[in-house]
Amino acid sequence: MSKGPRDYKAEYARRITRGLEQGLSRSQARGHPKPLEPAKATITKATKSVGTRKPAKAPKFDRRLEDGFRALRDGQTLTASAKSVRVSPERLRRYVAETGMAERKGNRWIIGPDVRPRIMQMFSNGEAVKITVDPDEARLVGAYHSAVGRFLNTNDPDFLGLFDGQSVTDITGKSYPFETDPNALYRLSETGSESFEDVYRIVV
């Protein structure tokens, strides 16, 4: 027995209805979410009946897209920012929106403070360690790495003086003293540990 022609209009209406019942917006249900909307909502059995949805999963950290985000933060347009890192504007727009750090209002992007934790490497107690810190502590670790680099290039320990006896605190409250012993830093620089750039990433 042959099937009749498909009723695409009715199928579309059912699709929209199912999406709305699951807590999606109409644009999400259509499969064309707005820039600040996730592509779909994850519904649990406990929340499905009331139509609420779980928050969208944060995007995976992407160094190239973060560079594009930085260009946008510095005042470039989205199109120019995307071009500077060789990605499509749509891809950068989605990443920026999903970080939760920016919102499109009219023709402008309103970008808030970046409070995301950072995973970084530093030298502490004679070892290379990876720590997760807030932005303020991250800037301190970055300054320390810069000082260590100058020391290694010049053999002048005065560059380390600012960090002697100082420490940084990770997001759990654990303290890590900065390694400033010249011999330890010479040894650590020769161990082949990962570079600062290879380790550094934002927790998104």
BELBELJO-V215116 format. One line per field, one symbol per residue. ss: DSSP state (H for helix, E for strand, - for the rest). A space follows every 10 residues. Layout:
BEGIN
ss: ???
END
This chain:
BEGIN
ss: -------HHH HHHHHHHHHH H----HHHHH ---------- ----HHHH-- ---------- --HHHHHHHH HHH----HHH HHHH----HH HHHHHHHHH- -EEEE--EEE E------EEE EEEE--EEEE EEE-HHHHHH HHHHHHHHHH HHHH--HHHH HHH---EEE- ----EEE--- -HHHHHHHH- -----HHHH- EE--
END
